[in-house]
Structures are given as C-alpha cells and as structure tokens.
C-alpha cells in the first residue's frame, strides 16, 4: 500500500450547458461517472496532462485550458488518497468518443442538474464544493 497521495488532473469540457462524462472501467471506481483525466506524469504541467489525457481517453484536442479547483480525495475503503487538479478546456478539434476502452465503457453529455449516478468521488467532491478554492 502506498500511503503517499497521487496527483491527478480532471478536465471539465462543456457544450450547450452540458458536461462530458465517462463511465469508468478498471480496478478503481468501476461503474462510476467522471470527467476525462488521469495521473500526472513526471515533469508535466496540469495543462499538459489535461491535453494528453483528453486526447488519450476521448480523442479530442482541447484549448483555452484554465485552472478551476483542487479536491482532496480520500478513498477510505481502498486506503487510497489522491489530489485532483480540476482544469477546464474547450474542444478545438474532434468529436468525443471512447478511445481508452480499458478505462471507459461509455461517454455522454449531461446537464449539471441531471448527472448520471453513481459519481466518482473526486467529481462528487468537486460538485459538493468540497474543493479549493470554495465555489
């Protein structure tokens, strides 16, 4: 068990007042919904990580990337701790589709008032204002 927090970047992409979410697969959080994103690699900036992860997971190029918030995400049952840096961007090219089939089973655009359930803990923390800076 690694007791040091990991750092991830989550990317908010919106269109027509809806947010792009993907349904997670794999060992951590399967069946939960979240935005594209993933762990930072050595030497990356949050903007570079956001660009890479969005391209790898949903196949689109993004621009106008800016910081939104940070969440402190403690997964009690798994004894995992992550810090998520929330970024926002705009789609510059491409139409989102599931590229990382080992990481996501489906994607879709959802109104903030009608998000699918269950949500991945970091997204839940972001939405419930358990973030820095407070919304």
Order of alpha helices (4+ residues) and beta strands (2+ residues): beta-beta-beta-beta-alpha-beta-beta-beta-alpha-beta
